[in-house]
Amino acid sequence: MENNSVWSKGAVKFLFLFLLCGILLQFFAHAGDETDTFTLVVSYICFGFVILFWGTQLTAVLTAAIHLLIQKLCGCELIYLNVLGTLFIKENGKFKRRKAAAIEFSELAYTIPSEKISPRLYLCGYVYILIAFTAIFVALAVLLQKSFWTTGVFIILAVKEIFFLVFLLKHPQSPFKTVKQLKNDEKARKAFYDYFRIYGLLFSGTSFDEMPDEWFEPPSEEEVAEKPLAYFGLLSFCYSRLADEGKFKEARQLTDIGYKNSDKLCDLKNPMLCDYLFFIIMDDCNLDLIAQIYSEDLVKYIKSKSDNLLFARFLYAYELLVNKNTVEAGKKFLEFEKLSNICPFKTIVESERKMIKFISEKNL
């Protein structure tokens, strides 16, 4: 999951300020007897960026809302809504208000898929909605009276959506590629449903040990190699559950499957490498292997995620067990504690605190 920083309160204030600047520039451009061409051009550029930013975000919200409605009609269970950095999380059948912090969020809403909804509609429904919005923007640009505020606005919005759709379709982790890997493969479809079910229940307060064992049937190395997008999510929960039980050697063996296919994981590669390194540290702390995997790029990536609870735990383990630097490890532990106190998901906090206890025990 990634932070949706544009919809934080601070970012919204910035966008309002940006809009105010555009209005003031428009006023000064037309205030005198003669139009100030330079100010007018700058004001239009400013408004163009405002349209781009606000159009992007409002379209995203409308798309998410429509997609959520479709999912609910198909029987999916809503787990949380992310509204301007505030989460409304379903716990014990009731929605509770929490701050979105310490964990990354890419979705404005998260649902557990029901058996009634197809993987294509669940994963790609928002893309079809975006295509419909793009068609509407193009139609409005053509049909409405020609001016900057009609033609210009809708052309900007349509071009932006077209670029996004092209990027999405070409992306190695495109949802359409995931759907393709699930086609005519019942085991892959089961892995798909189990992954999203586990994910949602973790958010809503159910721990790994409260979930059925049959949900955690790990895929084989051949299955992950052939269909990484279909199976890696479930694989990650299989080794995470083992780690939650303190079985780091077994977790490392499963993570090794992901490591061998890491080049196929794209955006998931670095999080998987971080997990793999952590299990090596907790298993036999092979310093040569750790040095081989912990590249400069991975170091930069992990440090950039230091405000994430999971990566803060890794940095604590690395300083304490690899670098043997108790002073720096103490600082990382304090950062971990700070993040654990603001993390909105109690099961994730409980699991991470278990990891901290295992780390401390290994250091004895």
N, C-alpha and C positions, 0 to 999 in steps of 0.2 A: 504494500500500500504506500502511496505517496501523499504528502501534504498538499491540500488544496488551498494554498496560501492566499489566492486572490479573494477567497470568500472569508478571510479573517476580518475582524472588526477594523484593524489597522489599515488593511488594504482597501476596504470600502471607503474609509475616511480619505485616503489618498486619491481614490477615483473621484470622489465628490469635489475635492480640491482642484483636481485636474479639470473637471467640468466647469467649475467656477472661473478658472483662468480663461477657458475658452469663451465663456459668456462675456467676461470683462474685455477680452480682446475684440470680440464682435462689437461691443459698445463703443470702444475707442476708435475702431475702424470706421464707424458710421457717424461718430459724434460731430465731426467738423463739416464745413461746407463742401469740402472735397474729400473723397474717399482715400484713405491711406492704404495704398495698394499692398505695401509690405506687411502692415499689420493685418490686413484682410487675409492675405495668403497664409500668414502664420496662424491666424485664428481658424481658418478652414482645416489646416493640417492638424491643429490641436483637437478640433472637433472630430476629425477623421479618426484619430487615435482613441478618443472617448467612445466613438461609435464601435470601433473595433473591440475595445476592452469590454464595454458593457454589452455589446451584441454577443460576444463570445460567452460571457458568463450567463446572461439571461437565456440564451439559447440552450446552454448546458442545463440550467435549472428546469426549463420547460421540457427539455428532452428527458431528463431524469424523472420529472413528475409524470409524464405520459407513460414512460417505460414502467415506472412503479405501479401505475394504475393497471397496466396490462398484466404485470406480474401478479398483482393482488386478485385480479379477475380470474387468473389461472390457478389460484390457490396458494401462491407463495406466501411465506410468513415474514412479515416485516420485523427486522431486528433493531435497526437504528436509523435515525435521520440525523444528518449533519447540517445544522443551520447556523451559518456565520461563526463557525468554530465552537458551537454548542451542540452536544450530542443528546439525543433523546433515545435512550437505550431500553429495550425491553428486558426486564429482569423479573422472574417469577410472575409473569403475566401482566406486569405493569410497566409503563414507560417512566424512566427516571432521567432527570436532567443532570448532565455531567459536562465538564469542560473537555474538549478534544485536545489532549496533550499526551506526550510521552510515547505515543504510538502514531504511525502514519496512516492517513486516510486518503484514499483516492476516490471513493464513492460518496455521493451526496446521500445515498440511501443504500442499505444492504438488506437483501431478502434471502431466505433459504428456499431454493427451488422445490416445487412440488413435482410429483411424478406426472402431473397433467401438462406441465410446460416442457416443450422441447428444448434441448440445449441450444439450438439455433435461435429460438425466440428469446431465451434467457440471456444469452451472451451477445447476440447481434441485433436485438430489437431496437436498441438506441441508435444503431447505425441506419436502420431503415427510417426511423423518425427524423434523423438528421438529413437524409436524402430528401424526405418530404419537405422539410424546412427550406432546403436549398432550392428546390423547385418553386416553392412559394416566393422566396426572395427574388428569383429570376423573373417570375411572372409579374410581381409588383413593380420591379424596375422597368419592365417593358410597358405595362399597362397604365401606370399612373402618370400624371403630368410631369414632364421632364423638368427637373431642377436638381440642384445639389442635394436638397433635403429629401428627395424621393429617389430619383435614379441613383444618385451618388451613394446614399445610405444603403440601399438594397444591393447595389453592385458590390460594395465593400463587404457586406455580410455574406453574399453568395460566394464571392471569390475566397473568402476566409474559410467557409465550409467546404468548398471544393478542394482546397489545399489540404485541409485536415483529413478529408475522406481519402484522398490519394495517398497521403502519408500512412493512414491507418491500414489501408489495403496492402501496402507494400511492407509494413512492419513485420519483422519475423514472428512476433507474438500476436499477430492479428487474430481477433476472435473467430474469424472465418476459417483460419488454419486450424484452430483448436477444434471447431465443429467438424472439419474434414477428417481429423484424426479420430473422432468419436463415431463416425459413420460406420454402420454395420458391424460394430464391435460392442457387444453387450458388457464385457468386462470393463472396457474403457468408459462406457456410459455409467456403470456402477461407480467407478472411481471418481467420475465427475460429480455425481450426486453426493457421494460420501464426503468428498472434499468440502463442498459448499455447506453441507449439513454440519460437519465438524466445526468449520469456521464460524458459522452462525451461532452454534451452541456455546462455543468458547466465549463469544461476545456476550451472550445472554446469561452467563453465570454457571455453565455446566463444565466440570473439569474432565480431563481425559479419562480418569479412572471411573467416571460415571457413565461413560459411553460404551456401547456394545463392542465386543472384540471383533465381530465380523466386519465392522467398518474400517478396520485397520489391517486389511490384507495387503501387504506390500507388493508392489509390482516387481517383476523380474528385471534383470539388467537388460535383457533383450527388448522387453516391452517399453522401458524408458528410452532406450536407444532409438527404437522405431517411432515411438509416439511420445516425445518428451512433454509436449504441451498438455496431453491428455492425462499423463500419469504423475508428473513431478509434484503437483500440489498435494496429492495423497501421500506420495513418498515422504514429503517434508513433514507431514503430520505423523506418519509412522515412526520416523526417527525422533521426532519431538516427544512423542509419547514414551518411547524407551528412555530418553534422557530424563523425562519427568519422574521415572521410576529409578533413576540412578544407574541405568544400564548403558554406560557410555561406550563400552566396547562394541556392543550390538548396534548402538546408534551410529557409531563410526562406520561399521561395515555397510549399513544401509546408505549412509551419506556417500560412501565411496562409489556407489552406483551413480549418484548425481554428479560427482566429481569427474568420472570418466566421460560424462556427457555434458560437461559444463559449457562447452562451446556452442551447444544447441539451445542453451537456456536464456541467452541474451540478457534482459534486464534482471533475471533471477540469478544470474551467475554469481555476482558478488555476495548477496545474502547467503547463498548456498555455500560458498567458500568460507564465509565467516562461521557458519555452523560446523563445517568440516574441521576447521582449525580448532574450534572450541572442543570438539569431541576428541581430537588428537591430544590437546592439552590435558583433558580430563582422563584420557586413557593411559598413554605411556609418556606423554610430553616429549615426543621425539623432536629435539631441537633442530636437527638437520632438515627434517621434513617440514617443520613449521617455517623455517627460513626460506625454504624453496617455494612455499605457497604464498607466504605473506609478502607479496610484491609491493612496490612503491604505490602503484595504482590502487591496490586493495587497502593499503594504509590510509591513503587520502580519502577513499570512499568511506571507510569505517569512522574516521575522525569527523567527516562531514555529517555523520549520523549519530554523533555523540549525545544528541538530545533525545534519542530513541532508547527506551528502556532496554531492549534486547541487545543493542550494541554497547550500551553502557556496562551491562553485565559482562560482555566479552572483554572489554577493555580492562575491567577489574581483574578478570582471570588472567589476562595476558601480563599485566604488570606484576601480579602477585606470584604466579607460577612459572612464568617464562623469564621475565626480567628480574624477578626476586627483589623488586623495588617496593618495600612495604610503605614508604612514604607516599609514593605516587599511587600505589594501590589504595591507600587510605583516602586519597582525594577522589579516586574513581568510585570508591564505595559511597562516599558522601553524595556524589552526583547521582549514583544509582538510587540512593534513598530518597533524594529529592524528587526524582522522576517517578519512583514507585508510589509516592504519596499523591501524585496528581494524575496517575494513569486511571482512565475511566473504567477499565475492565478488571474486576476483582480476580477472575480466574487466571488471567495473564500475570497479574502481580503475584499471586500465590505461587504460580509455577516458577516465576523468575526468582522469588525468594528461596524456593527449594534449590535452584541452581547456585545461588549465593552460599547457601549452607553446605552444599556439596563441595564448592570451591574452597571454603574455609576448612572443611574436614580434610581435604586433600593436602592442604598446606601444613597440617599438624605433623 
